[in-house]
């Protein structure tokens, strides 16, 4: 199982709304993530807007590609794009760059 961690930055003026949106993620989005191989997926948000994402998957590239093929992901990414800093025209899911894991205690 591949363990993936990534960072994004939520705009300071949109933090409250971002939290609200994730309190009720669309059921079809949750189902698509699960069906695409995203497991144990968590988001952590620091008060300054630093967002840390974590998930486990068999193949991250394949899981991303599977999500990219879904209509629900296209709609979700379109709605979420304005919440983030420094996307440079890309969708949030296109700028998720996994961090290098350097230690793991089992």
C-alpha positions, 0 to 999 in steps of 0.5 A: 500500500502506497502512503501519500502525503501532500500540501496545499494552501487554502486562502486565509479569507476562505478557511471557514467556508472550506471547512464547511464544504468538507463537513458535508462532502457530496456522497457521490464524491466520497463514493468516487474516491473510494471506488478509485482507490483512495483509502484512509483519506484525511485532510488536516488544516492549520489556522494559517491555511496550510492543508495537509492531505494523507491517503493510502492507495495501491497506485497513486497515479492510477487513483488520480487518473481514475478520479480525473475520469469522473464527472463528479471530480470535475464538478468538485475541482471546479468548485474548490479551485478558488479556495487555494493559493498558487494554482496557476490555472491548474485544478487543485488535484493537479498540483498535489505533489506527494512528499517524500516519506523519510520515516515510518514507525509501524 
